[in-house]
């Protein structure tokens, strides 16, 4: 629930605020909310913190799923960026930090130095049109030309400017096949041109949460620092027992999550129509002792991909807390937004425990390589 606070400002401040609101495309209320959060962060009394082996930045941070993953691996976040105001609100509620806004307007030099760049960048269309023309004119066609206009370019320019030891990128499985594989080829070439050794794998979160959710994870290590012979394996530690849908359900759920007769009838008719046409579209009743389909950002619309059967009643949607559990977020994670926004946020997020396992492998590899480099330095000094 949002509380109301009425404030008075003089004419000059009001005019500046009005102008800034128009330029930023945000309401005055949102501008003031961000300013107050920044003020609270700036004046917060810093408490002594433990030593961290590695620092990381959290780009396209969403609600912080990747941040939790790397914090569990012993990392310390020194910068975050997320443009969506509702996701910013959830991020602030859970981490006490207001992420930066539009990444395209951030000067890479202003981002703190860090060991690991973490980003779940959006998959926008990659255009390589014009590359052949530039080549015919004798112009360079490096990664900036290939990725300009996409948010992936911002990942590249930050990697180029800050040269972290490693990075971890996450995206949808279809990134590999987008535009007949050309998109992923551009990504690989762009990262290789920056002198990073690349490893990637499509991973399914179903062993860590009761959901079939495949995502591509791309790991990179700085070859200028570690050389070209870096090896990395996605040797994940699996839990002894895979969770099932029953494990994430709340005992008492409000009737507001039960589908109306009208919506339930529509979903059944829609499924029947597509089944008759030989298509696989339709709602999904999640098996209590099995796993669900992939939750998506559209879950708020009708919940059709993951429904829970109810005795004597229409099926129901998952609650926002159940969606959080479906993605592996701890129950201590705060949900300060509406159900609609919460569904979008969790549908766009990552499987936290899966990403945490990958994060541990990245940190372990860095520890091994840094230790080996330090040993060589000591031997060189002794020799």
C-alpha positions as CSV (number, residue, x, y, z in Angstrom):
1,X,0.0,0.0,0.0
2,X,1.3,3.4,-0.9
3,X,1.1,6.2,1.6
4,X,0.4,9.9,0.7
5,X,2.6,12.7,1.8
6,X,1.7,16.3,0.9
7,X,4.7,18.7,0.5
8,X,5.0,22.4,-0.4
9,X,7.7,23.7,-2.7
10,X,8.5,27.2,-3.9
11,X,7.8,28.3,-7.5
12,X,11.4,27.8,-8.7
13,X,11.6,24.3,-7.5
14,X,8.2,23.5,-8.9
15,X,9.2,24.8,-12.4
16,X,12.4,22.8,-12.4
17,X,10.6,19.7,-11.2
18,X,8.0,20.1,-13.9
19,X,10.7,20.6,-16.6
20,X,12.6,17.5,-15.4
21,X,9.4,15.5,-15.3
22,X,8.7,16.3,-18.9
23,X,12.2,15.5,-20.0
24,X,12.4,12.2,-18.2
25,X,8.9,11.1,-19.1
26,X,8.1,10.4,-15.5
27,X,5.4,11.9,-13.4
28,X,6.3,14.4,-10.7
29,X,5.3,11.8,-8.1
30,X,7.8,9.3,-9.5
31,X,10.5,11.9,-9.8
32,X,10.1,12.8,-6.1
33,X,9.9,9.2,-5.0
34,X,13.3,8.5,-6.8
35,X,14.8,11.6,-5.2
36,X,13.7,10.7,-1.7
37,X,15.1,7.1,-2.1
38,X,18.4,8.5,-3.3
39,X,18.5,10.8,-0.3
40,X,17.8,8.0,2.1
41,X,20.5,5.9,0.6
42,X,23.0,8.8,0.6
43,X,22.4,9.5,4.3
44,X,22.1,5.9,5.4
45,X,24.7,5.1,8.1
46,X,27.1,2.6,6.7
47,X,27.6,-0.5,8.8
48,X,30.9,-2.4,8.7
49,X,30.7,-5.2,6.2
50,X,32.7,-8.3,5.8
51,X,35.5,-8.6,3.2
52,X,34.3,-9.8,-0.2
53,X,36.5,-11.8,-2.6
54,X,34.7,-10.4,-5.7
55,X,32.6,-7.4,-6.7
56,X,29.9,-7.4,-9.4
57,X,27.5,-5.1,-11.1
58,X,23.9,-6.0,-11.7
59,X,22.7,-4.7,-15.2
60,X,19.1,-5.1,-16.4
61,X,18.6,-6.1,-12.8
62,X,14.9,-6.6,-12.8
63,X,14.0,-7.3,-9.2
64,X,17.4,-8.7,-8.3
65,X,17.3,-12.4,-8.9
66,X,20.9,-12.4,-10.3
67,X,22.0,-10.2,-7.4
68,X,20.8,-12.8,-4.9
69,X,22.5,-15.5,-6.9
70,X,25.9,-13.8,-6.8
71,X,25.6,-12.7,-3.2
72,X,25.1,-16.3,-2.3
73,X,28.3,-17.0,-4.1
74,X,30.1,-14.5,-1.8
75,X,30.0,-11.5,-4.2
76,X,29.4,-7.9,-3.3
77,X,27.2,-5.7,-5.6
78,X,28.7,-2.2,-6.3
79,X,26.3,-1.0,-8.9
80,X,22.8,-1.8,-10.3
81,X,20.8,-0.6,-13.2
82,X,17.1,-1.1,-14.1
83,X,14.8,1.2,-16.0
84,X,11.3,-0.1,-15.0
85,X,10.0,2.0,-12.1
86,X,8.0,-0.8,-10.6
87,X,11.0,-3.2,-10.6
88,X,13.0,-0.3,-9.1
89,X,10.5,-0.2,-6.3
90,X,10.8,-3.9,-5.6
91,X,14.6,-3.8,-5.8
92,X,14.7,-0.9,-3.4
93,X,12.4,-2.6,-0.9
94,X,14.7,-5.7,-0.9
95,X,18.2,-4.3,-1.2
96,X,17.9,-0.7,0.0
97,X,19.3,0.6,-3.2
98,X,17.8,2.6,-6.0
99,X,19.1,1.2,-9.4
100,X,20.2,3.7,-12.0
101,X,17.7,4.3,-14.8
102,X,18.2,4.3,-18.6
103,X,21.5,2.3,-19.3
104,X,21.9,4.0,-22.7
105,X,22.5,7.3,-20.9
106,X,25.0,6.0,-18.4
107,X,28.6,6.9,-18.9
108,X,30.6,3.6,-18.6
109,X,33.5,5.5,-16.9
110,X,31.1,6.4,-14.1
111,X,30.3,2.8,-13.2
112,X,32.5,1.5,-10.3
113,X,35.3,-0.9,-11.1
114,X,34.2,-4.5,-10.6
115,X,35.3,-8.1,-11.1
116,X,32.2,-9.6,-12.6
117,X,29.6,-8.0,-14.9
118,X,26.2,-9.7,-14.5
119,X,23.4,-8.9,-17.0
120,X,20.1,-10.5,-18.1
121,X,19.9,-8.2,-21.1
122,X,16.7,-8.0,-23.2
123,X,16.9,-9.8,-26.6
124,X,16.2,-7.0,-29.0
125,X,16.4,-7.5,-32.8
126,X,20.1,-7.4,-33.9
127,X,20.6,-5.8,-37.3
128,X,23.6,-6.6,-39.3
129,X,22.2,-4.9,-42.4
130,X,24.8,-2.5,-43.8
131,X,27.8,-4.4,-42.6
132,X,28.6,-5.7,-46.1
133,X,28.2,-2.1,-47.4
134,X,30.6,-0.8,-44.8
135,X,33.1,-3.5,-45.7
136,X,32.9,-2.6,-49.4
137,X,33.7,1.0,-48.4
138,X,36.7,-0.1,-46.4
139,X,35.1,0.9,-43.1
140,X,35.6,-1.1,-39.8
141,X,32.7,-3.2,-38.7
142,X,33.6,-4.0,-35.1
143,X,31.2,-4.8,-32.3
144,X,30.0,-1.2,-32.0
145,X,28.8,-1.3,-35.6
146,X,27.2,-4.7,-35.3
147,X,25.3,-4.1,-32.0
148,X,24.6,-0.3,-32.1
149,X,21.0,0.3,-31.3
150,X,20.6,-2.8,-29.1
151,X,20.9,-3.0,-25.4
152,X,23.5,-5.6,-25.9
153,X,25.7,-2.8,-27.1
154,X,25.6,-1.3,-23.7
155,X,26.9,-4.5,-22.2
156,X,29.8,-4.4,-24.7
157,X,30.7,-0.8,-24.1
158,X,30.9,-1.4,-20.4
159,X,33.0,-4.5,-20.8
160,X,35.3,-2.5,-23.1
161,X,35.6,0.4,-20.7
162,X,35.9,-1.5,-17.4
163,X,37.4,-4.8,-18.4
164,X,36.0,-7.0,-15.6
165,X,37.7,-10.4,-15.0
166,X,34.5,-12.2,-16.0
167,X,30.9,-11.8,-17.0
168,X,27.7,-13.8,-16.9
169,X,24.9,-13.1,-19.3
170,X,21.4,-14.7,-19.3
171,X,18.7,-14.7,-21.9
172,X,15.9,-16.7,-23.4
173,X,16.7,-20.1,-25.0
174,X,15.5,-18.8,-28.4
175,X,18.4,-16.4,-28.6
176,X,20.4,-19.2,-30.2
177,X,18.0,-19.6,-33.1
178,X,16.9,-16.0,-33.5
179,X,17.2,-14.8,-37.1
180,X,18.5,-18.2,-38.1
181,X,21.3,-18.1,-35.7
182,X,22.7,-14.8,-36.9
183,X,21.9,-12.9,-33.7
184,X,23.8,-15.3,-31.5
185,X,26.7,-15.2,-34.0
186,X,26.9,-11.5,-33.7
187,X,26.9,-11.8,-29.9
188,X,29.7,-14.4,-29.9
189,X,31.8,-12.4,-32.4
190,X,31.3,-9.2,-30.4
191,X,32.4,-10.7,-27.1
192,X,35.4,-12.5,-28.8
193,X,36.5,-9.2,-30.3
194,X,36.7,-7.8,-26.8
195,X,39.1,-10.6,-26.0
196,X,36.9,-12.7,-23.7
197,X,36.9,-16.5,-23.8
198,X,33.2,-17.5,-24.2
199,X,31.3,-20.5,-22.8
200,X,27.6,-21.0,-23.1
201,X,25.0,-23.6,-22.2
202,X,21.2,-23.9,-22.2
203,X,20.1,-24.7,-18.7
204,X,16.8,-25.9,-17.3
205,X,15.7,-24.8,-13.9
206,X,13.5,-27.8,-13.3
207,X,16.0,-29.5,-10.9
208,X,15.9,-26.5,-8.6
209,X,12.3,-25.3,-8.8
210,X,9.1,-27.1,-10.0
211,X,9.1,-25.4,-13.4
212,X,10.4,-26.3,-16.8
213,X,12.3,-23.1,-17.7
214,X,15.2,-23.2,-20.2
215,X,17.5,-20.2,-20.5
216,X,20.9,-19.7,-22.2
217,X,23.7,-18.6,-19.9
218,X,26.9,-17.1,-21.4
219,X,30.1,-16.9,-19.3
220,X,33.2,-15.0,-20.4
221,X,36.7,-14.7,-18.9
222,X,39.2,-11.9,-19.8
223,X,41.9,-13.4,-22.0
224,X,44.1,-10.3,-21.6
225,X,44.4,-11.3,-18.0
226,X,44.2,-15.1,-18.0
227,X,45.3,-16.0,-21.5
228,X,43.6,-18.1,-24.1
229,X,43.7,-21.5,-22.5
230,X,40.9,-20.9,-20.0
231,X,38.6,-23.9,-19.5
232,X,35.2,-23.8,-17.9
233,X,32.6,-26.5,-17.3
234,X,28.9,-26.1,-16.3
235,X,29.3,-28.9,-13.7
236,X,26.3,-28.0,-11.6
237,X,25.5,-29.5,-8.2
238,X,22.0,-30.8,-8.2
239,X,19.7,-30.9,-5.2
240,X,19.1,-34.4,-3.7
241,X,15.4,-34.0,-4.3
242,X,13.8,-31.9,-7.1
243,X,10.9,-29.8,-5.7
244,X,7.3,-30.3,-7.0
245,X,4.4,-27.9,-7.3
246,X,2.9,-29.0,-4.1
247,X,6.0,-27.7,-2.3
248,X,5.4,-24.1,-3.3
249,X,1.6,-23.8,-2.6
250,X,0.2,-21.6,0.1
251,X,-2.3,-23.3,2.5
252,X,-4.9,-20.6,2.4
253,X,-5.6,-18.7,-0.8
254,X,-8.1,-15.9,-1.4
255,X,-11.0,-16.6,-3.8
256,X,-9.8,-13.6,-5.9
257,X,-7.3,-15.9,-7.5
258,X,-10.0,-18.4,-8.7
259,X,-10.9,-18.0,-12.4
260,X,-14.3,-16.5,-13.1
261,X,-16.9,-18.7,-14.9
262,X,-16.5,-16.5,-18.0
263,X,-12.7,-16.7,-18.1
264,X,-12.7,-20.4,-17.4
265,X,-15.2,-21.1,-20.2
266,X,-13.2,-18.9,-22.6
267,X,-9.9,-20.8,-21.8
268,X,-11.6,-24.2,-22.3
269,X,-13.2,-23.1,-25.6
270,X,-9.9,-21.6,-26.8
271,X,-8.0,-24.9,-26.0
272,X,-10.7,-27.0,-27.7
273,X,-10.5,-24.9,-30.8
274,X,-6.7,-25.2,-31.1
275,X,-6.7,-28.9,-30.3
276,X,-9.1,-29.5,-33.1
277,X,-6.8,-27.6,-35.4
278,X,-3.9,-29.8,-34.3
279,X,-2.2,-27.0,-32.3
280,X,-0.9,-27.4,-28.7
281,X,-2.1,-24.1,-27.5
282,X,-4.3,-24.0,-24.3
283,X,-4.3,-23.7,-20.6
284,X,-2.1,-25.9,-18.3
285,X,-3.2,-27.5,-15.1
286,X,0.0,-28.0,-13.1
287,X,0.4,-31.5,-11.6
288,X,0.8,-31.2,-7.8
289,X,3.5,-33.8,-7.8
290,X,5.2,-32.7,-10.9
291,X,6.5,-29.5,-12.6
292,X,4.7,-26.6,-14.3
293,X,5.1,-25.0,-17.7
294,X,7.3,-21.9,-18.0
295,X,5.9,-18.8,-16.3
296,X,6.1,-15.7,-18.4
297,X,5.5,-12.0,-18.0
298,X,2.0,-12.4,-19.5
299,X,0.9,-14.5,-16.6
300,X,-1.0,-11.5,-15.2
301,X,-3.4,-11.6,-18.2
302,X,-5.2,-14.9,-17.4
303,X,-2.7,-17.2,-15.6
304,X,-3.5,-19.8,-18.3
305,X,0.0,-21.4,-18.5
306,X,0.0,-22.5,-14.9
307,X,-3.4,-23.2,-13.2
308,X,-4.0,-25.0,-9.9
309,X,-7.0,-27.4,-9.8
310,X,-9.5,-26.9,-7.0
311,X,-12.1,-29.3,-5.7
312,X,-15.6,-28.1,-6.4
313,X,-14.4,-24.8,-7.9
314,X,-12.8,-23.4,-11.1
315,X,-9.0,-23.6,-11.2
316,X,-7.0,-20.7,-9.8
317,X,-3.9,-18.7,-10.6
318,X,-0.8,-18.9,-8.5
319,X,-0.5,-16.1,-6.0
320,X,2.4,-13.7,-6.3
321,X,4.2,-15.4,-3.4
322,X,3.8,-18.8,-5.1
323,X,5.2,-17.2,-8.3
324,X,8.2,-16.0,-6.2
325,X,8.7,-19.6,-4.9
326,X,8.3,-21.0,-8.4
327,X,11.4,-18.9,-9.3
328,X,13.3,-19.9,-6.2
329,X,13.0,-16.5,-4.3
330,X,13.1,-16.8,-0.5
331,X,9.9,-16.2,1.4
332,X,11.7,-13.2,3.0
333,X,11.7,-11.5,-0.4
334,X,9.3,-8.5,-0.2
335,X,6.6,-7.9,-2.8
336,X,5.7,-4.2,-2.5
337,X,3.8,-3.9,-5.8
338,X,0.4,-4.9,-7.2
339,X,-0.4,-8.4,-8.2
340,X,-0.3,-7.4,-11.9
341,X,3.2,-5.9,-11.5
342,X,4.4,-8.8,-9.4
343,X,3.3,-11.4,-12.0
344,X,5.2,-9.4,-14.7
345,X,8.3,-9.2,-12.5
346,X,8.5,-12.8,-11.5
347,X,7.6,-13.9,-15.0
348,X,10.6,-11.9,-16.3
349,X,13.0,-13.1,-13.6
350,X,15.4,-15.9,-13.3
351,X,15.5,-19.2,-11.4
352,X,17.5,-18.0,-8.4
353,X,19.0,-21.3,-7.1
354,X,20.1,-22.3,-10.6
355,X,21.8,-19.0,-11.2
356,X,23.4,-19.2,-7.8
357,X,25.0,-22.5,-8.7
358,X,26.4,-21.1,-11.9
359,X,27.6,-18.0,-10.0
360,X,29.5,-20.3,-7.6
361,X,31.2,-22.0,-10.5
362,X,32.3,-18.6,-12.0
363,X,33.6,-17.5,-8.6
364,X,35.4,-20.8,-8.1
365,X,37.1,-20.5,-11.5
366,X,38.2,-16.9,-10.8
367,X,39.7,-18.0,-7.4
368,X,41.6,-20.8,-9.2
369,X,43.0,-18.6,-11.9
370,X,43.8,-15.7,-9.6
371,X,45.5,-18.0,-7.2
372,X,47.6,-19.5,-10.0
373,X,48.5,-16.0,-11.2
374,X,49.6,-14.9,-7.7
375,X,51.7,-18.1,-7.4
376,X,53.5,-17.3,-10.7
377,X,54.2,-13.8,-9.5
378,X,55.7,-15.0,-6.3
379,X,57.8,-17.5,-8.1
380,X,59.0,-14.8,-10.5
381,X,60.0,-12.6,-7.6
382,X,61.9,-15.4,-5.9
383,X,63.6,-16.4,-9.1
